[in-house]
C-alpha cells in the first residue's frame, strides 16, 4: 500500500486487520494529514512501520495487536522503529497470545502430533 503526499486528507481512523498478504506499507511526508487513530491487527507479513508515519503529527492513538513478536519489538520503546511513533501519545502494544493465526494453527498441529505420539 502506498499513501502519497496529500493522500487521504480527511481520513481520521485507519485499521489494518487480518491482512495475510499485506507486506509493505509506504507513507510519504504529507500523506494522512488528519489521521488520529491507527490500529494494526494480525498482519503477520508486515515487517515494519513506514518511515513516513513520523510526519503524521495528528496521530494520537495507535494500537498494535496480534502481531509477530519481531514487529512488536521494533515498535516498542528502544526498538528500531520506535522513533517513527514516539510522537504518538497513546501507543498500545498488546501482548496477547503473541501468536498470529498462522502460528496458532502451527501450534495446534504440533500439539495434536505430540498428543498422538504419546498415545
PECOR-V535151 format. One record per helix or strand. SS is the DSSP state (hx for helix, st for strand). FROM is the first residue (numbers start at 1). TO is the last residue. Records with the same first field share a line. If there is no record, write none. Layout:
SS=FROM-TO, FROM-TO
//
This chain:
st=2-3, 13-17, 26-27, 37-41, 61-65, 90-93
hx=51-55, 69-75, 82-85, 101-117
//
